[in-house]
Amino acid sequence: MTIREDSRLPHARAALRDTARPGGTAADSLPSWDLSDLYAGPDDPKLAAEFDAAEAEAKAFEAAHSGKVAALSGDALAAAIATYEAIEERLGRAMSYAQLVFSADAQDAANGRFYQTAQERVTAISSHLLFLTLEINRMEEDALDRKLAASAALRRWQPWLRDLRVFRPHQLSDEVEKLLHEKEVTGRAAWNRLFDETIAGMRVSVAGEELTVSSALNKLSDRDREVRAAAAKGVSEAFGERVRLFSLITNVLAKDKEIIDGWRRYPRPTSARNRANMVEDEVVDALVTAVRQSYPRLSHRYYAMKAKWLGLEKLKHWDRNAPLPDQDDRSIPWPDATQRVLDSYAAFSPELAAVGRRFFDKPWVDAALRPGKASGAFAHPTVPSAHPYLLVNYHGKTRDVMTLAHELGHGVHQILAGEQGYLLSSTPLTLAETASVFGEMLTFRALLDAETDPRRRRGLLASKVEDMLNTVVRQIAFYRFETLLHEERKQGEIAHERIAELWMQVQVESLGPAFDFTPDYGVYWAYIPHFIHTPFYVYAYAFGDCLVNALYGVFREGHPGFQQKYLDMLRAGGTKRHKELLAPFGLDASDPAFWHKGLDVISGFIDELERAS
């Protein structure tokens, strides 16, 4: 649908995990997923049949109901929504498969063509379904209320109707909505594909070695500072050579968003994302303000400590994710990583761990390292009638274990929420990060509590602080960068030099005086996929981290029945908003103090590091 971006996205952390520790894990020992639970291959006759069936059903549905939705009884409207859901799930299954095939190897031109063709087919078919949501949103409140009161079947769909009607003030005429919907494949989606294929095809020269972008970024965490500097130089040069292309993509998409936002009467660039996340502008503003006010006690303080630990007067940008001098960087074999994560989950809830184990008993995880594969990590929910898939790039270090714990949290959440069905399982991005960050916290706490060596304990704690700073401080800085860029784009196309200035402005503000930023860092905005694929997505990471910090504090305090309440929260999927979901735990995200409570957890970890120094 055009007026509401589908939140059934792969939940990714490519921007969050912008580096992973290098090497040591044999690629042939890592699992690759098996997508045959969806289809046998792009040429599977079942896939073609799925498209044909969905097209026939969509056309029949349109012929039966278009222009008649307002006159339907409550029970008849409920039946129509159920039919709509079934067709959408058919399309979702096919599109999920195409996305996963493309993510596995974006370098393969055949995969790119397959992905594009699938997008075009899905868009064409779903255009026959668009009328339903448009006509529902044209109903007056009292008319819809009467239908809900008279029909128990329709009341099942009340959460979906509630979320749909958030976009009612921003809905355009049927003709314009259909035009925007059908042009998506030659508009934003095409620019997204250009970005993805450009990144996948790039090679970065690092000390004479030609590396993928992902591998080059990994070297920014190397123990050897000269290696980190060489990697930084290579990344800067590679993106600098293509900066005009990345600048064009960014400018076009920002202008495209401005045009759509103007037609839809959104008050500011972030508003559409906030509506999709079912969170008020004021709540996001409170989060951003709280984090920016906390920069000095969080990132500024930590990186000043890190500079001393590394024996440096000032840090360069390639030192940000450097391991500490005495930090243990032993490689963790894949079987050990999976066991550590599952043991951590099981200590909290055997039921949670049992769901998580299915991902490793089945070929639902792609951890192998190979050219063309999407960088970073994500969990793709696919559809409730199938199961999620996880993509990670496993390099064998503690941070990779944390990433695995994070993505498994998404996967478990997606399975539990899938009980609600296709339309009601989708969770707003702000809440979609809850289970992932909570799973990461469970794993970290288990590792920390089991560690008795003071040196290793400090290393674990420092790694966790850096991950939390990347999740909270860095993501709010990204959000600030996007805000400045989209606001300035209203005045005309922005030169790449000016984009670099905006990028450097937020980096200096967020990371603090411990850094001496070299000019070549000004191009690093270009590799962040979230800016391209899902504008203003990034604050959801900070939202989720602060929410989980508060939630985990309630758990540690011995809140009665916490585990069952937590599982119930995951099972709720998209049926409840954040206020309803957090109320059983005595938490309220609309209270500004809520965010400071979450930020205090990070500050407390930094306090502990200061005491240990």
ABEGO torsion letter per residue (X at the ends): XAABBBABBBBBAAAABABBBBEGBBAAABBBBBAAAABAEAABAAAAAAAAAAAAAAAAAAAAABGAAAABBAAAAAAAAAAAAAAAAAAAAAAAAAAAAAAABAABAAAAAAAAAAAAAAAAAAAAAAAAAAAAAABBAAAAAAAAAABAAAAAAAAAAAAAAAAAAABBBAAAAAAAAAAAAABAAAAAAAAAAAAAABBBBBGGBBBBAAAAAAAAABABAAAAAAAAAAAAAAAAAAAAAAAAAAAAAAAAAAAAAAAAGBABAAAAAAAAAGBBAAAAAAAAAAAAAAAAABAAAAAAAAAAAAGBABBBAAAAABBBAABBABBBBAAAAAAAAAAAAAAABAAAAAAAAAAAABBABBABBBBGBBBEBBBBAEBAABBBBBBBBBAGBAAAAAAAAAAAAAAAAAAAAAAAEAAAABBBAAAAAAAAAAAAAAAAAAAAAABABAAAAAAAAAAAAAAAAAAAAAAAAAAAAAAAAAAAAAAEBBBAAAAAAAAAAAAAAAAEAABBBBAAAAAAAAABAAAAABBGAAAAAAAAAAAAAAAAAAAAAGBBGAAAAAAAAAAAEAABBAAAAAAAAGBBAABAAAAAAAAAAAAAAAAAAAAAX
